């Protein structure tokens, strides 16, 4: 057993300078786990609820009340419990909150305690977190790295939120990250050649440029892949995060930068043309979070060709994922622990997806912290893919660097590579 002796919490800052919850869990054997949790800008309405203070501090986004909840309610509830039993810890946190969306204590408070307990338990066993989660050989995930940004991550400078490189032909994680970095640099050079200021960087480290259309971003990213010396599609492919929920207005998907609105079927037509014209292997949030009819259309036309990834659609919810699988929506799920609030629930989503043949992509948020535990989750849960932002900014590189270290230390490590993408078996 590894009994919990105490919890401490504080108000920390994420990568956007927005308050978030930090938590340290101390065990009776003296081991400690510490976690600070992220927050998103492009958030789905079905996500677990963060607790914010309101008022004048930090524009109402302070988290002193969530911190106090850790100190006065979560701490007393967890002291004396065995940190090695993560499911019991998380069940106790859910029961203590008592609301479906963790709105009473706050998902930010609950997740900080959940992750800190897991880290403390691993240290008590003398293991890295990934090894404590999975005694099998480590599986290094295929990275998706942000190259060009728009949407909520770049002040709406483009409608589509992210254009990413996926190093599908890489043989190791280290090679994959080098290729991603090479493509980002070459894409910056392509933008510079067109007269754009490449010093502008979005929330996740991607390049932010006012382009005439979303398709232009695909053209420039493709040029970046070619400039990098990599083979488009065979070695470096493209992923797109549409974040379509953010585009919805009065039942239409509004591409404001292009002064046009699209019905769901027209948006699917647009995305299908992108898949035909560019080496696009993954599209995330192709339709809005509650547009089931649109998702069915997209799934019928695209799920057999590319990875169709649900983020706002599933929000790391076991119930919503079960419903999507039943209805044949998408073929992959984005997993963000702070969308659901506990590690046990997030891991359950990975398990449900695996049982259904859906691919899994572990993801950071746009408001991240310098913590690296997300990288350990990707390896320990064997998600096969990870998406944490670009190859710049330390809150992003903290995760890449952790994975680089795991690969360097583990001779039995296996790199998932392009085979991790849905449709499964892609090489």
C-alpha positions in Angstrom: 0.0 0.0 0.0 1.0 3.6 -0.5 -1.2 5.6 1.8 -1.9 9.3 1.2 -0.7 11.5 3.9 -1.7 14.9 2.6 -2.6 17.2 -0.4 -1.5 20.7 -1.1 -2.9 22.9 -3.9 -2.1 26.3 -5.4 -3.1 28.6 -8.2 -0.6 28.2 -11.0 -0.4 29.7 -14.6 -0.8 27.8 -17.9 1.0 28.7 -21.2 -1.5 31.5 -22.0 -1.0 33.0 -18.5 -4.4 31.8 -17.4 -4.8 30.4 -13.9 -4.9 26.7 -13.4 -4.7 24.3 -10.5 -1.5 22.8 -9.2 -1.6 19.9 -6.7 0.9 17.9 -4.8 0.1 14.6 -3.1 2.4 13.3 -0.4 2.4 9.7 0.7 3.2 8.3 4.2 6.5 6.8 2.7 7.6 10.4 1.8 7.0 10.1 -2.0 5.3 13.0 -3.7 3.5 13.5 -7.0 2.9 17.0 -8.4 0.7 18.0 -11.3 -0.6 21.2 -12.9 -3.5 20.8 -15.3 -4.2 22.3 -18.7 -7.2 24.1 -20.1 -8.6 24.5 -23.6 -9.7 27.5 -25.7 -11.7 25.5 -28.3 -13.9 23.6 -25.8 -16.9 21.4 -26.4 -20.1 22.1 -24.5 -20.2 18.5 -23.3 -16.8 18.7 -21.5 -16.4 18.4 -17.7 -16.6 21.9 -16.2 -13.7 23.8 -14.9 -14.3 25.9 -11.7 -13.5 29.6 -12.1 -13.9 32.3 -9.5 -15.4 35.1 -11.6 -14.9 38.7 -10.4 -12.0 40.9 -11.4 -8.9 38.8 -10.8 -7.5 37.4 -14.1 -10.6 38.5 -15.9 -12.8 36.2 -13.8 -10.6 33.2 -14.6 -9.0 32.8 -11.2 -9.1 29.3 -9.6 -8.8 30.1 -5.9 -12.1 28.4 -5.2 -11.0 25.2 -7.0 -7.7 25.3 -5.0 -9.7 25.7 -1.8 -11.8 22.7 -2.8 -8.7 20.6 -3.0 -7.5 21.8 0.4 -10.8 21.5 2.3 -12.8 18.7 0.6 -10.6 16.6 -1.7 -7.7 16.4 0.7 -9.7 15.2 3.7 -11.5 12.7 1.4 -8.3 11.2 0.0 -6.0 11.2 3.1 -5.6 7.6 4.3 -6.5 6.1 1.0 -4.2 3.8 -1.1 -2.7 5.8 -4.0 -2.0 2.6 -5.8 -5.7 2.1 -6.4 -6.3 4.7 -9.0 -9.8 3.6 -9.8 -10.9 3.8 -6.2 -9.3 7.2 -5.9 -11.1 8.5 -9.0 -14.4 6.9 -7.9 -14.1 8.7 -4.6 -13.5 12.0 -6.3 -16.5 11.6 -8.6 -18.7 10.6 -5.6 -17.5 13.6 -3.6 -18.3 16.0 -6.4 -21.7 14.5 -7.0 -22.4 16.1 -10.3 -22.1 14.6 -13.8 -19.8 17.3 -15.2 -17.7 17.8 -12.0 -19.1 21.3 -11.8 -19.3 21.5 -8.0 -15.6 20.9 -7.1 -14.4 21.6 -10.7 -12.9 19.3 -13.2 -9.6 21.3 -12.9 -9.5 20.5 -9.1 -10.4 16.9 -9.6 -8.0 16.1 -12.4 -5.1 17.8 -10.5 -5.6 15.5 -7.6 -6.2 12.4 -9.8 -2.9 12.9 -11.8 -0.9 13.8 -8.7 -2.0 10.6 -7.0 -1.0 8.6 -10.0 2.5 10.2 -10.0 3.0 9.7 -6.3 1.9 6.1 -6.6 4.4 5.4 -9.4 7.2 7.0 -7.4 6.3 4.9 -4.4 6.9 1.9 -6.6 10.1 3.2 -7.9 8.7 3.3 -11.5 8.2 6.0 -14.1 4.5 6.7 -14.7 4.4 4.9 -18.1 5.8 1.7 -16.6 3.4 1.8 -13.6 0.6 2.1 -16.1 1.8 -0.6 -18.5 4.4 -3.3 -17.6 4.6 -4.3 -21.3 7.3 -3.0 -23.6 6.8 0.8 -24.3 5.0 1.8 -27.5 6.1 5.3 -28.6 3.3 7.2 -30.3 3.2 8.7 -33.8 3.3 12.5 -33.3 1.0 15.0 -34.9 2.8 18.3 -34.9 1.1 21.7 -35.4 2.6 23.7 -38.3 0.0 26.4 -39.3 -2.7 27.6 -36.9 -6.0 29.4 -37.1 -9.3 29.4 -35.3 -9.4 29.9 -31.6 -5.6 29.2 -31.3 -4.7 32.2 -33.6 -7.4 34.8 -33.1 -9.4 33.5 -36.1 -6.7 34.5 -38.6 -7.8 31.4 -40.5 -11.1 29.5 -40.0 -9.6 26.0 -39.7 -7.9 25.6 -36.4 -4.8 23.5 -37.1 -2.8 22.2 -40.1 -0.4 19.6 -38.8 2.4 17.3 -40.2 2.3 13.6 -39.5 5.6 11.9 -40.1 4.0 8.6 -41.3 7.2 7.2 -42.8 9.5 7.7 -39.8 11.1 4.6 -38.2 11.6 6.0 -34.7 10.1 8.6 -32.6 13.3 10.6 -32.6 13.3 10.6 -36.4 9.6 11.6 -36.5 10.2 14.7 -34.3 13.2 15.7 -36.4 11.1 15.4 -39.6 8.3 17.4 -38.0 10.8 20.1 -37.0 12.2 20.1 -40.5 8.8 20.6 -42.1 7.9 23.4 -39.7 11.1 25.2 -40.6 10.6 24.7 -44.3 7.0 25.9 -44.1 8.2 29.0 -42.3 10.6 29.5 -45.2 7.7 29.1 -47.7 5.6 31.6 -45.8 8.6 34.0 -45.7 9.1 33.7 -49.4 5.5 34.9 -49.8 6.1 37.9 -47.7 4.5 36.7 -44.4 5.9 37.5 -41.0 6.8 34.1 -39.5 7.5 35.6 -36.0 3.8 35.4 -35.3 3.2 32.2 -33.2 -0.2 30.8 -32.1 -1.1 29.3 -28.8 0.3 25.9 -29.6 3.5 27.1 -31.3 2.1 26.9 -34.9 2.8 29.6 -37.5 0.1 32.2 -37.7 -0.4 34.0 -41.0 -3.3 35.8 -42.6 -3.8 33.7 -45.7 -6.4 34.2 -48.4 -8.1 30.9 -47.9 -7.9 27.7 -45.8 -6.8 25.8 -48.9 -3.9 28.1 -49.2 -2.6 26.8 -45.9 -2.7 23.3 -47.3 -0.7 24.5 -50.4 1.9 26.1 -48.2 2.2 23.1 -45.9 2.6 20.8 -48.9 5.3 23.1 -50.1 6.9 22.9 -46.7 7.0 19.1 -46.9 8.5 19.3 -50.4 11.1 21.9 -49.3 12.1 19.7 -46.4 13.1 16.9 -48.8 10.5 14.5 -47.5 8.0 12.7 -49.7 4.5 14.0 -49.4 2.2 11.2 -48.2 4.9 8.6 -48.1 7.1 10.1 -45.4 5.2 13.2 -44.2 1.4 13.6 -44.5 -1.1 16.2 -43.3 -3.7 16.3 -40.6 -6.3 19.0 -40.2 -8.2 20.0 -37.1 -11.3 21.8 -38.5 -12.8 22.6 -35.0 -16.1 22.8 -36.9 -18.2 23.5 -33.7 -16.5 26.9 -33.6 -17.7 27.7 -37.2 -21.4 27.1 -36.6 -23.8 30.0 -36.8 -27.5 29.6 -37.5 -27.1 26.1 -38.8 -24.3 27.0 -41.3 -20.6 26.5 -41.1 -19.2 30.0 -41.7 -15.7 30.4 -43.2 -15.4 34.0 -42.3 -12.0 34.5 -43.9 -13.5 33.4 -47.2 -16.8 35.2 -46.8 -18.9 32.1 -47.3 -21.2 29.7 -45.4 -21.6 26.0 -46.0 -24.3 23.5 -45.1 -23.0 20.3 -43.6 -23.0 18.3 -46.8 -21.1 21.2 -48.5 -18.5 21.2 -45.8 -18.1 17.4 -46.3 -17.7 18.1 -50.0 -15.0 20.6 -49.2 -13.1 18.2 -46.9 -13.4 15.4 -49.4 -11.8 17.6 -52.1 -8.9 18.3 -49.7 -8.4 14.6 -49.2 -8.3 14.1 -53.0 -5.9 17.0 -53.7 -3.5 16.7 -50.7 -1.9 14.0 -48.7 -4.4 14.4 -45.8 -4.5 11.3 -43.6 -6.5 12.7 -40.6 -9.3 15.2 -40.1 -10.4 16.2 -36.6 -13.8 17.6 -35.7 -15.0 17.7 -39.3 -18.5 18.6 -38.2 -20.1 20.2 -35.1 -20.3 18.4 -31.8 -24.1 17.7 -32.1 -24.4 17.5 -35.9 -25.0 13.7 -36.0 -26.4 13.8 -39.5 -23.3 15.7 -40.8 -21.0 13.2 -39.0 -22.9 10.3 -40.6 -22.4 11.9 -44.0 -18.7 12.5 -43.3 -18.2 9.0 -41.9 -19.8 7.3 -44.9 -17.6 9.2 -47.4 -14.3 9.5 -45.5 -14.0 7.0 -42.7 -12.8 4.2 -45.1 -10.2 6.5 -46.6 -8.7 8.5 -43.7 -8.7 8.9 -40.0 -11.8 10.8 -39.0 -11.1 12.0 -35.5 -13.7 13.0 -32.9 -12.8 15.6 -30.3 -15.8 17.8 -29.5 -18.0 14.9 -30.7 -16.8 12.5 -28.0 -15.1 14.9 -25.4 -13.4 11.9 -23.8 -16.7 10.6 -22.5 -17.3 6.9 -22.3 -21.1 7.4 -22.9 -20.6 9.7 -25.9 -18.0 7.4 -27.4 -20.3 4.3 -27.0 -23.1 6.3 -28.7 -20.8 7.3 -31.6 -19.6 3.7 -32.1 -23.2 2.5 -32.1 -24.1 5.1 -34.8 -21.0 4.5 -36.9 -19.6 8.0 -36.4 -15.9 8.7 -37.0 -13.2 6.0 -36.6 -10.9 7.6 -34.0 -11.1 9.4 -30.8 -9.1 12.3 -29.3 -8.4 11.7 -25.6 -8.0 14.7 -23.4 -8.0 13.9 -19.7 -9.3 17.3 -18.6 -12.4 16.9 -20.8 -13.6 14.1 -18.4 -11.8 15.0 -15.2 -10.1 11.7 -14.0 -7.4 9.4 -15.3 -9.6 6.4 -14.9 -12.4 7.7 -17.1 -9.9 8.8 -19.8 -8.2 5.4 -19.7 -11.7 3.8 -20.1 -12.2 5.8 -23.3 -9.0 4.4 -24.6 -10.1 0.8 -23.8 -13.6 1.3 -25.3 -12.0 2.7 -28.5 -9.6 -0.2 -28.7 -12.3 -2.8 -28.3 -14.3 -1.1 -31.1 -11.3 -0.8 -33.5 -11.2 3.0 -33.2 -7.8 4.6 -33.2 -6.8 6.8 -30.2 -4.8 10.1 -30.1 -3.8 11.4 -26.7 -3.9 15.2 -26.8 -2.7 18.2 -24.9 -4.7 21.5 -24.7 -4.0 24.9 -26.1 -3.5 26.2 -22.5 -0.8 23.8 -21.4 1.7 23.5 -18.6 5.3 22.4 -18.4 4.4 19.0 -17.0 5.3 16.0 -19.1 2.9 13.3 -17.6 0.8 13.4 -20.8 3.7 11.7 -22.6 3.8 8.9 -20.0 0.1 8.4 -20.5 0.5 8.0 -24.2 3.2 5.3 -23.7 1.5 3.6 -20.7 -1.9 3.5 -22.3 -0.4 2.6 -25.7 -2.5 5.1 -27.5 -0.4 4.9 -30.7 -0.7 8.6 -31.5 -0.1 11.9 -29.6 -0.9 15.5 -30.4 0.6 18.2 -28.2 1.2 21.2 -30.5 4.2 22.3 -32.5 8.0 21.6 -32.1 8.5 25.0 -30.4 7.4 26.4 -27.0 8.6 24.7 -23.8 5.2 23.5 -22.7 5.0 21.6 -26.0 8.7 20.4 -26.1 8.4 19.1 -22.5 6.2 16.3 -23.8 8.3 15.6 -26.9 11.5 15.6 -24.8 9.9 13.2 -22.3 9.1 10.8 -25.2 12.6 11.2 -26.6 14.1 10.2 -23.3 11.8 7.2 -22.9 12.8 6.0 -26.3 16.5 6.6 -25.6 16.4 4.6 -22.3 14.3 1.7 -23.5 16.0 -0.7 -26.0 12.7 -2.7 -26.3 10.7 0.5 -27.2 8.6 0.1 -30.4 7.5 3.1 -32.5 3.9 3.0 -33.6 4.5 4.8 -36.8 2.0 5.3 -39.6 0.3 2.0 -38.8 -1.3 3.7 -35.8 -3.6 5.8 -38.0 -7.1 4.8 -38.8 -8.1 3.1 -41.0 -6.0 0.6 -39.0 -3.2 -1.0 -40.8 -2.2 2.1 -42.8 1.5 2.0 -43.6 
